[in-house]
């Protein structure tokens, strides 16, 4: 796990994600999820590549059930991009680094 990827909880979701000045890619995941583990290295790389321009955060759906319910997480990995506190993009399921970068690029455009 990269030091650039932040784990957030219900307690700090609003301050870290919704009040962020930069776009935030939120990875709703779980430890038992194989596809979640598959995309973790790509998220680590993106956190470094987009450092200072966007944030990558992870929410463990097993520990943060309230957030999972609030954001209608039905399948994981579920990746959501927030900009200015609003959901501006989403991706369900494991995809490559290029597709994930595309979500961030749209939010930065």
Secondary structure, 3 states (H helix, E strand, C coil): CCCCEEECCHHHHHHHHHCCCCEEEEEEECCCCHHHHHHHHHHHHHHHHCCCCEEEEEEECCCCHHHHHHCCCCCCCEEEEEECCEEEEEEECCCCHHHHHHHHHHHHC
